[in-house]
Amino acid sequence: MAKMHSGGRGKSHSKPPMSKESAEWVEFKPLEIEELLLSLANKGKTPAEIGLILRDQYGIPKVKKLLKKRIEKVLAEKGMTAEFPRDLLNLIRRSVQLKKHMNTNKKDMTAKHGYQLTVSKIRRLTAYYAKQKKLPPNWRYTPEQAELLVK
């Protein structure tokens, strides 16, 4: 017969879910955190880098728990978002690197296949972002335009 456990643990004896309350030991107030976010964004840091800096240098474990919204949401409210979504820019950067590699290594068919897959992902993602109105509906990917975006 199975033993009944109490104390927030289920059948699998897993840990109880993490607390959704903010950490009491954080010395910063929400307004101070927002100011830090904005200053780091002005220095050209990405939301992921901002989160790491706040965690490592300022001792703020999770911005979402303290502000009740994500870093990207705070930056969007202040009008400091990037022109293109981060995942799309990363794919475009990757396609430019693969294109340069293919120009110097003409017979690398694996790189050619990787380039085709990356361009395909970019096209699907741009269609999605056009539907979400995060990109203009007539925006199209071209290798020349990609090189300009990456620079």
Secondary structure, DSSP 8 states (H G I E B T S, - for coil): ------SS--TT--------S--TT----HHHHHHHHHHHHHTT--HHHHHHHHHHHH----HHHHHSS-HHHHHHHTT---SS-HHHHHHHHHHHHHHHHHHH-TT-HHHHHHHHHHHHHHHHHHHHHHHTTSS-TT----HHHHHHHH-
